[in-house]
Amino acid sequence: MTERLRHESLTRLLAVAAEHQIVGPAALARALNESDQVVTNWGRRGVSKAGALNAQRLFGVSQAWVLNGTEPKTVSAPEFSSLPEPTVDAAIARIARALDGLPDAARQQAGGLLQALSLAPDSRRLQASLSSILANRQP
């Protein structure tokens, strides 16, 4: 049986994560708020652009370096600090606007999902269900 090689971009990202005491694919997935399966897929196909951007935000490592090894490895402080990040207030306002137009039953269902997410914030299933309701679609 032949051993599969890990994609170079994931190898680079795992090395950077290890420098930050985040060791292994599962720990990397948690740090980047990704599923284990997504990180497993990166091992075969390469890190996604969104994943590389998240790594840039979290570790200060260049997105281009993660994706293809292009130097410089790190981003400068102004470039790193100017990355757009959603604020808590903006997220709450967006959720409130989405809830405003929902029927009562859907609003109650969304409330239950928000409560469940407070107990399991990494649950992709709960996040997807809530997103579906807020977009006024059936989950």
Rosetta constraint file for C-alpha pairs under 8 A:
AtomPair CA 5 CA 43 HARMONIC 7.95 0.50
AtomPair CA 5 CA 44 HARMONIC 7.85 0.50
AtomPair CA 6 CA 10 HARMONIC 6.91 0.50
AtomPair CA 6 CA 11 HARMONIC 6.66 0.50
AtomPair CA 6 CA 43 HARMONIC 4.87 0.50
AtomPair CA 6 CA 44 HARMONIC 6.29 0.50
AtomPair CA 7 CA 11 HARMONIC 6.44 0.50
AtomPair CA 7 CA 42 HARMONIC 7.02 0.50
AtomPair CA 7 CA 43 HARMONIC 4.93 0.50
AtomPair CA 7 CA 44 HARMONIC 5.70 0.50
AtomPair CA 7 CA 45 HARMONIC 6.61 0.50
AtomPair CA 7 CA 46 HARMONIC 5.43 0.50
AtomPair CA 8 CA 12 HARMONIC 6.24 0.50
AtomPair CA 8 CA 46 HARMONIC 7.19 0.50
AtomPair CA 8 CA 68 HARMONIC 7.97 0.50
AtomPair CA 9 CA 13 HARMONIC 6.24 0.50
AtomPair CA 9 CA 42 HARMONIC 7.93 0.50
AtomPair CA 9 CA 46 HARMONIC 5.60 0.50
AtomPair CA 9 CA 47 HARMONIC 5.79 0.50
AtomPair CA 9 CA 66 HARMONIC 5.36 0.50
AtomPair CA 9 CA 67 HARMONIC 5.24 0.50
AtomPair CA 9 CA 68 HARMONIC 6.47 0.50
AtomPair CA 9 CA 69 HARMONIC 7.54 0.50
AtomPair CA 10 CA 14 HARMONIC 5.96 0.50
AtomPair CA 10 CA 42 HARMONIC 6.21 0.50
AtomPair CA 10 CA 43 HARMONIC 5.78 0.50
AtomPair CA 10 CA 46 HARMONIC 6.26 0.50
AtomPair CA 10 CA 47 HARMONIC 5.90 0.50
AtomPair CA 10 CA 66 HARMONIC 7.58 0.50
AtomPair CA 11 CA 15 HARMONIC 6.25 0.50
AtomPair CA 12 CA 16 HARMONIC 6.41 0.50
AtomPair CA 12 CA 66 HARMONIC 6.00 0.50
AtomPair CA 12 CA 69 HARMONIC 7.94 0.50
AtomPair CA 13 CA 17 HARMONIC 6.12 0.50
AtomPair CA 13 CA 55 HARMONIC 7.65 0.50
AtomPair CA 13 CA 66 HARMONIC 5.97 0.50
AtomPair CA 14 CA 18 HARMONIC 6.08 0.50
AtomPair CA 14 CA 23 HARMONIC 7.23 0.50
AtomPair CA 14 CA 24 HARMONIC 6.76 0.50
AtomPair CA 14 CA 25 HARMONIC 7.16 0.50
AtomPair CA 14 CA 28 HARMONIC 7.23 0.50
AtomPair CA 15 CA 19 HARMONIC 6.51 0.50
AtomPair CA 16 CA 20 HARMONIC 6.85 0.50
AtomPair CA 16 CA 59 HARMONIC 7.43 0.50
AtomPair CA 16 CA 61 HARMONIC 7.72 0.50
AtomPair CA 17 CA 21 HARMONIC 6.54 0.50
AtomPair CA 17 CA 22 HARMONIC 4.99 0.50
AtomPair CA 17 CA 23 HARMONIC 6.56 0.50
AtomPair CA 17 CA 28 HARMONIC 6.77 0.50
AtomPair CA 17 CA 59 HARMONIC 7.42 0.50
AtomPair CA 18 CA 22 HARMONIC 4.84 0.50
AtomPair CA 18 CA 23 HARMONIC 4.98 0.50
AtomPair CA 18 CA 24 HARMONIC 7.70 0.50
AtomPair CA 20 CA 59 HARMONIC 7.74 0.50
AtomPair CA 22 CA 27 HARMONIC 5.78 0.50
AtomPair CA 22 CA 28 HARMONIC 6.18 0.50
AtomPair CA 22 CA 31 HARMONIC 7.65 0.50
AtomPair CA 23 CA 27 HARMONIC 5.91 0.50
AtomPair CA 23 CA 28 HARMONIC 6.91 0.50
AtomPair CA 24 CA 28 HARMONIC 6.22 0.50
AtomPair CA 25 CA 29 HARMONIC 6.08 0.50
AtomPair CA 25 CA 36 HARMONIC 7.15 0.50
AtomPair CA 25 CA 39 HARMONIC 6.42 0.50
AtomPair CA 25 CA 40 HARMONIC 7.47 0.50
AtomPair CA 26 CA 30 HARMONIC 6.41 0.50
AtomPair CA 26 CA 36 HARMONIC 5.69 0.50
AtomPair CA 26 CA 39 HARMONIC 7.79 0.50
AtomPair CA 27 CA 31 HARMONIC 6.18 0.50
AtomPair CA 28 CA 32 HARMONIC 6.14 0.50
AtomPair CA 28 CA 39 HARMONIC 7.83 0.50
AtomPair CA 29 CA 33 HARMONIC 5.85 0.50
AtomPair CA 29 CA 34 HARMONIC 4.73 0.50
AtomPair CA 29 CA 35 HARMONIC 5.70 0.50
AtomPair CA 29 CA 36 HARMONIC 5.58 0.50
AtomPair CA 29 CA 38 HARMONIC 7.78 0.50
AtomPair CA 29 CA 39 HARMONIC 6.15 0.50
AtomPair CA 30 CA 34 HARMONIC 6.13 0.50
AtomPair CA 30 CA 35 HARMONIC 7.29 0.50
AtomPair CA 30 CA 36 HARMONIC 7.97 0.50
AtomPair CA 30 CA 122 HARMONIC 7.94 0.50
AtomPair CA 32 CA 51 HARMONIC 7.56 0.50
AtomPair CA 32 CA 54 HARMONIC 6.51 0.50
AtomPair CA 32 CA 55 HARMONIC 7.03 0.50
AtomPair CA 32 CA 58 HARMONIC 7.73 0.50
AtomPair CA 33 CA 122 HARMONIC 6.79 0.50
AtomPair CA 34 CA 38 HARMONIC 6.39 0.50
AtomPair CA 34 CA 39 HARMONIC 7.20 0.50
AtomPair CA 35 CA 39 HARMONIC 6.74 0.50
AtomPair CA 35 CA 124 HARMONIC 7.57 0.50
AtomPair CA 36 CA 40 HARMONIC 6.19 0.50
AtomPair CA 37 CA 41 HARMONIC 6.11 0.50
AtomPair CA 38 CA 42 HARMONIC 6.33 0.50
AtomPair CA 39 CA 43 HARMONIC 6.53 0.50
AtomPair CA 39 CA 47 HARMONIC 7.74 0.50
AtomPair CA 40 CA 44 HARMONIC 7.03 0.50
AtomPair CA 41 CA 45 HARMONIC 5.97 0.50
AtomPair CA 41 CA 46 HARMONIC 7.36 0.50
AtomPair CA 42 CA 46 HARMONIC 4.32 0.50
AtomPair CA 42 CA 47 HARMONIC 4.65 0.50
AtomPair CA 42 CA 48 HARMONIC 7.04 0.50
AtomPair CA 43 CA 47 HARMONIC 7.47 0.50
AtomPair CA 46 CA 67 HARMONIC 7.44 0.50
AtomPair CA 47 CA 51 HARMONIC 6.06 0.50
AtomPair CA 47 CA 52 HARMONIC 6.39 0.50
AtomPair CA 47 CA 66 HARMONIC 7.62 0.50
AtomPair CA 47 CA 67 HARMONIC 6.40 0.50
AtomPair CA 48 CA 52 HARMONIC 6.19 0.50
AtomPair CA 48 CA 67 HARMONIC 7.75 0.50
AtomPair CA 49 CA 53 HARMONIC 6.17 0.50
AtomPair CA 49 CA 63 HARMONIC 7.58 0.50
AtomPair CA 49 CA 67 HARMONIC 7.35 0.50
AtomPair CA 50 CA 54 HARMONIC 6.21 0.50
AtomPair CA 51 CA 55 HARMONIC 6.21 0.50
AtomPair CA 52 CA 56 HARMONIC 6.17 0.50
AtomPair CA 52 CA 62 HARMONIC 7.96 0.50
AtomPair CA 52 CA 63 HARMONIC 4.95 0.50
AtomPair CA 52 CA 64 HARMONIC 7.83 0.50
AtomPair CA 52 CA 66 HARMONIC 6.07 0.50
AtomPair CA 52 CA 67 HARMONIC 6.67 0.50
AtomPair CA 53 CA 57 HARMONIC 6.33 0.50
AtomPair CA 53 CA 63 HARMONIC 5.50 0.50
AtomPair CA 54 CA 58 HARMONIC 6.11 0.50
AtomPair CA 55 CA 59 HARMONIC 5.56 0.50
AtomPair CA 55 CA 60 HARMONIC 7.14 0.50
AtomPair CA 55 CA 61 HARMONIC 6.65 0.50
AtomPair CA 55 CA 63 HARMONIC 7.24 0.50
AtomPair CA 56 CA 60 HARMONIC 4.70 0.50
AtomPair CA 56 CA 61 HARMONIC 4.71 0.50
AtomPair CA 56 CA 62 HARMONIC 5.58 0.50
AtomPair CA 56 CA 63 HARMONIC 5.64 0.50
AtomPair CA 56 CA 75 HARMONIC 7.79 0.50
AtomPair CA 56 CA 80 HARMONIC 7.39 0.50
AtomPair CA 57 CA 61 HARMONIC 7.76 0.50
AtomPair CA 57 CA 80 HARMONIC 6.72 0.50
AtomPair CA 57 CA 83 HARMONIC 7.18 0.50
AtomPair CA 60 CA 74 HARMONIC 5.83 0.50
AtomPair CA 60 CA 75 HARMONIC 5.90 0.50
AtomPair CA 60 CA 80 HARMONIC 6.22 0.50
AtomPair CA 61 CA 65 HARMONIC 7.28 0.50
AtomPair CA 61 CA 66 HARMONIC 7.41 0.50
AtomPair CA 61 CA 73 HARMONIC 5.75 0.50
AtomPair CA 61 CA 74 HARMONIC 4.18 0.50
AtomPair CA 61 CA 75 HARMONIC 5.84 0.50
AtomPair CA 62 CA 66 HARMONIC 6.42 0.50
AtomPair CA 62 CA 71 HARMONIC 7.98 0.50
AtomPair CA 62 CA 72 HARMONIC 6.93 0.50
AtomPair CA 62 CA 73 HARMONIC 5.36 0.50
AtomPair CA 62 CA 74 HARMONIC 4.84 0.50
AtomPair CA 62 CA 75 HARMONIC 5.22 0.50
AtomPair CA 63 CA 67 HARMONIC 6.24 0.50
AtomPair CA 64 CA 68 HARMONIC 5.92 0.50
AtomPair CA 64 CA 69 HARMONIC 6.58 0.50
AtomPair CA 64 CA 70 HARMONIC 5.63 0.50
AtomPair CA 64 CA 71 HARMONIC 7.63 0.50
AtomPair CA 65 CA 69 HARMONIC 4.04 0.50
AtomPair CA 65 CA 70 HARMONIC 4.54 0.50
AtomPair CA 65 CA 71 HARMONIC 5.85 0.50
AtomPair CA 65 CA 72 HARMONIC 6.85 0.50
AtomPair CA 65 CA 73 HARMONIC 5.40 0.50
AtomPair CA 65 CA 74 HARMONIC 7.90 0.50
AtomPair CA 66 CA 70 HARMONIC 7.92 0.50
AtomPair CA 66 CA 73 HARMONIC 7.95 0.50
AtomPair CA 69 CA 73 HARMONIC 7.68 0.50
AtomPair CA 75 CA 79 HARMONIC 6.20 0.50
AtomPair CA 75 CA 80 HARMONIC 5.92 0.50
AtomPair CA 76 CA 80 HARMONIC 6.04 0.50
AtomPair CA 77 CA 81 HARMONIC 5.97 0.50
AtomPair CA 78 CA 82 HARMONIC 6.00 0.50
AtomPair CA 79 CA 83 HARMONIC 6.81 0.50
AtomPair CA 86 CA 90 HARMONIC 6.56 0.50
AtomPair CA 86 CA 91 HARMONIC 6.81 0.50
AtomPair CA 87 CA 91 HARMONIC 6.26 0.50
AtomPair CA 88 CA 92 HARMONIC 6.13 0.50
AtomPair CA 89 CA 93 HARMONIC 6.09 0.50
AtomPair CA 90 CA 94 HARMONIC 6.10 0.50
AtomPair CA 91 CA 95 HARMONIC 6.24 0.50
AtomPair CA 92 CA 96 HARMONIC 6.06 0.50
AtomPair CA 93 CA 97 HARMONIC 6.20 0.50
AtomPair CA 94 CA 98 HARMONIC 6.29 0.50
AtomPair CA 95 CA 99 HARMONIC 6.11 0.50
AtomPair CA 95 CA 134 HARMONIC 7.46 0.50
AtomPair CA 96 CA 100 HARMONIC 6.09 0.50
AtomPair CA 97 CA 101 HARMONIC 7.15 0.50
AtomPair CA 98 CA 102 HARMONIC 7.11 0.50
AtomPair CA 98 CA 134 HARMONIC 5.43 0.50
AtomPair CA 98 CA 135 HARMONIC 7.13 0.50
AtomPair CA 99 CA 107 HARMONIC 6.09 0.50
AtomPair CA 99 CA 110 HARMONIC 7.94 0.50
AtomPair CA 99 CA 134 HARMONIC 6.42 0.50
AtomPair CA 102 CA 106 HARMONIC 5.99 0.50
AtomPair CA 102 CA 107 HARMONIC 5.82 0.50
AtomPair CA 102 CA 134 HARMONIC 7.61 0.50
AtomPair CA 102 CA 136 HARMONIC 7.04 0.50
AtomPair CA 103 CA 107 HARMONIC 6.16 0.50
AtomPair CA 104 CA 108 HARMONIC 6.15 0.50
AtomPair CA 105 CA 109 HARMONIC 6.25 0.50
AtomPair CA 106 CA 110 HARMONIC 6.10 0.50
AtomPair CA 106 CA 133 HARMONIC 6.70 0.50
AtomPair CA 107 CA 111 HARMONIC 6.16 0.50
AtomPair CA 108 CA 112 HARMONIC 6.33 0.50
AtomPair CA 109 CA 113 HARMONIC 6.35 0.50
AtomPair CA 110 CA 114 HARMONIC 6.13 0.50
AtomPair CA 110 CA 130 HARMONIC 5.93 0.50
AtomPair CA 110 CA 133 HARMONIC 6.60 0.50
AtomPair CA 110 CA 134 HARMONIC 7.38 0.50
AtomPair CA 111 CA 115 HARMONIC 6.24 0.50
AtomPair CA 112 CA 116 HARMONIC 6.19 0.50
AtomPair CA 113 CA 117 HARMONIC 6.02 0.50
AtomPair CA 113 CA 126 HARMONIC 6.44 0.50
AtomPair CA 113 CA 129 HARMONIC 7.66 0.50
AtomPair CA 113 CA 130 HARMONIC 6.16 0.50
AtomPair CA 114 CA 118 HARMONIC 6.32 0.50
AtomPair CA 114 CA 130 HARMONIC 7.44 0.50
AtomPair CA 115 CA 119 HARMONIC 6.93 0.50
AtomPair CA 116 CA 120 HARMONIC 6.23 0.50
AtomPair CA 116 CA 121 HARMONIC 7.96 0.50
AtomPair CA 116 CA 126 HARMONIC 7.50 0.50
AtomPair CA 117 CA 121 HARMONIC 4.64 0.50
AtomPair CA 117 CA 122 HARMONIC 7.65 0.50
AtomPair CA 117 CA 123 HARMONIC 7.05 0.50
AtomPair CA 117 CA 126 HARMONIC 6.51 0.50
AtomPair CA 117 CA 127 HARMONIC 7.40 0.50
AtomPair CA 123 CA 127 HARMONIC 6.29 0.50
AtomPair CA 124 CA 128 HARMONIC 6.00 0.50
AtomPair CA 125 CA 129 HARMONIC 6.15 0.50
AtomPair CA 126 CA 130 HARMONIC 6.11 0.50
AtomPair CA 127 CA 131 HARMONIC 6.08 0.50
AtomPair CA 128 CA 132 HARMONIC 6.07 0.50
AtomPair CA 128 CA 139 HARMONIC 7.73 0.50
AtomPair CA 129 CA 133 HARMONIC 6.34 0.50
AtomPair CA 129 CA 139 HARMONIC 5.34 0.50
AtomPair CA 130 CA 134 HARMONIC 6.10 0.50
AtomPair CA 131 CA 135 HARMONIC 6.05 0.50
AtomPair CA 132 CA 136 HARMONIC 6.38 0.50
AtomPair CA 132 CA 137 HARMONIC 5.15 0.50
AtomPair CA 132 CA 138 HARMONIC 6.20 0.50
AtomPair CA 132 CA 139 HARMONIC 5.29 0.50
AtomPair CA 133 CA 137 HARMONIC 5.43 0.50
AtomPair CA 133 CA 138 HARMONIC 6.26 0.50
AtomPair CA 133 CA 139 HARMONIC 6.50 0.50
